[in-house]
Amino acid sequence: MTLRDDERLEEKLGVRFKNRALLEQALTHSSAVPELRPAKEDSRQPGNNERLEFLGDAVLDLLASEYLLENFPDWSEGQLSKSRARLVNARSLERAARRIELGEHLRLGRGEEKTGGRDKPALLADGFEAVVAAVFLDAGLEATGQLLRRVLFDQALKERGERIADSDRKSALQELLQRSGRPPAEYRLAGETGPDHRKVFLVEVWENGSCLGTGEGRTKKEAEQQAARSALLQLETAESKD
C-alpha cells in the first residue's frame, strides 16, 4: 500500500493518522503476513489486524450505546441492547466498510486475493473493526465517534428509519407484561385491505381477553410491531395515571 493509498483512505475516514503504522496494521489481513518482509533484517515481522479487531469490537459497542442513549431517550434497557446488536452486527459493519471502499485498501495474501477477499463480507466487517480501533488509538474517542456517526450510525437510521425504533416493540411489550405478572400478548389478524401487490394488514394485540392495541402494515410483522407500539403507549399512559 502506497502513501497515496494511505492518504485516499484517510480522506474517506476524515482522519489524518499521526502513527501510520496503526493504519497499516489495521489493513493487514493474516493471509498477507507470511508474504511481508520486515524493512530491516532485525525488524519484527509486521502484525496482522486481529488484535485491533478485538479492540474495535469493544469501541463499537461503547459508541453505539452512547449514540442510542442520545437518540432514543425513552427506550428501555432491552430495546437499547437489542438495537445496539443490530446497529453493529456483521452486516452493518460490512456496509460501512463498503461506504469507505475499504476493500481497495486491504493488504491480502496472494491466495486470499485470488479468491476475491476484497469483496468478502466477513473480511470487510473484520477490517472495519480494526480500522475503528486504529482511529481510536491514534485520534481518540471523539474522532472515532464522529467517524462512526458519519459512516455507520446515521446511515443505518437513514436506511431503516423507524424500523430500528420499532424493531423491539414486541419484545418490549412482552417484557413489560412479564414484569407485571401478566400473561403474554397474542397477535390476531383482524383484516386485510388493498390489492395483492399493495396489501395492508390490520393486526390486534390481545392480552387476557382485552385488546391492548391495533396496528397496520405492508407485512404482518410490520403490523404486529405497530400494534405492540400502540399497546405500549396505552399501558405506559395507564401506569402514569396510577
C-alpha positions, 0 to 999 in steps of 0.5 A: 500500500502506497502513501497515496493509498494511505492518504485516499483512505484517510480522506474517506475516514476524515482522519489524518493518522499521526502513527501510520503504522496503526493504519497499516496494521489495521489493513493487514489481513493474516493471509498477507503476513507470511508474504511481508518482509520486515524493512530491516533484517532485525525488524519484527515481522509486521502484525496482522489486524486481529488484535485491533479487531478485538479492540474495535469490537469493544469501541463499537459497542461503547459508541453505539450505546452512547449514540442510542442513549442520545437518540432514543431517550425513552427506550428501555434497557432491552430495546437499547441492547437489542438495537445496539446488536443490530446497529453493529452486527456483521452486516452493518459493519460490512456496509460501512466498510463498503461506504469507505471502499475499504476493500481497495485498501486491504493488504491480502495474501496472494491466495486470499486475493485470488479468491476475491477477499476484497469483496468478502463480507466477513473480511470487510466487517473484520477490517472495519473493526480494526480500522475503528480501533486504529482511529481510536488509538491514534485520534481518540474517542471523539474522532472515532465517534464522529467517524462512526456517526458519519459512516455507520450510525446515521446511515443505518437510521437513514436506511431503516428509519423507524424500523430500528425504533420499532424493531423491539416493540414486541419484545418490549411489550412482552417484557413489560407484561412479564414484569407485571405478572401478566400473561403474554400478548397474542397477535390476531389478524383482524383484516386485510385491505388493498390489492395483492401487490399493495396489501395492508394488514390490520393486526390486534394485540390481545392480552387476557381477553382485552385488546391492548392495541391495533396496528397496520402494515405492508407485512404482518410483522410490520403490523404486529410491531405497530400494534405492540407500539400502540399497546405500549403507549396505552399501558405506559399512559395507564401506569402514569395515571396510577 
